[in-house]
Amino acid sequence: MTEHDPRNQGGPSGPSRRDFLRGSGLAAASAVLTAQATTALEEAQAAEAAEPKVLSGEVKLTLQVNGEAKTCTVEPRSTLLDTLRNRLDVTGPKRVCDRASCGACTAIIDGAPVYSCTTLAVSCQGKTIETLESFDTGESSVAHAFHQNDALMCGYCTPGFVTACKSYLDKNKGKEPTLEEIKRGLDGNICRCGTYIGVFQAALAAAKAMKGA
């Protein structure tokens, strides 16, 4: 006798349990592989989008400098300092060390002080750039406080100090920082003439005047 097999009975035949499980497994595996392939493709596209854009030759830039859109053509390697001074006639930031050590080239980008000598101009598109030329010079200003407290000598570092000081005080508006806080806030700037006492006094005076104003 042969083993009874329902499939040998008359009538319509259907898939066995084994066939059903095999088919389900293949479908599940296919779905997993498809999902993995989709994820891998998305990750590859995201990685490609995140890679730095390669630029060569000359590029046309439009920078928002002191509330005005300024357009120029530069090499992709051009720093913000070179672009401001040589292409846009914005000479407040000074070239001194040219290696992000002294702070004479300080500019404010989106509210934060940066060394413009090591910041690429192409990276500043769409951002707000502020330099010394746009600062207030009234009696409650940082510039006035520097003048009143003899916070300069040769003057090379002064624009950077004024810029860094304004950025720090704007960030802490309404407060009167201590001397130690002022020192930490201006730590990235160097005065070769040693007028630090006047600089710190100017910063304290400006903070007090700005709070009163």
PyMOL commands that set and color helices and strands:
alter all, ss='L'
color gray80, all
select helices_A, chain A and resi 6-8+17-50+80-87+116-118+121-124+132-134+142-148+158-171+179-185+196-212
alter helices_A, ss='H'
color red, helices_A
select strands_A, chain A and resi 59-65+68-74+106-109+112-115+128-130
alter strands_A, ss='S'
color yellow, strands_A
deselect
rebuild
show_as cartoon
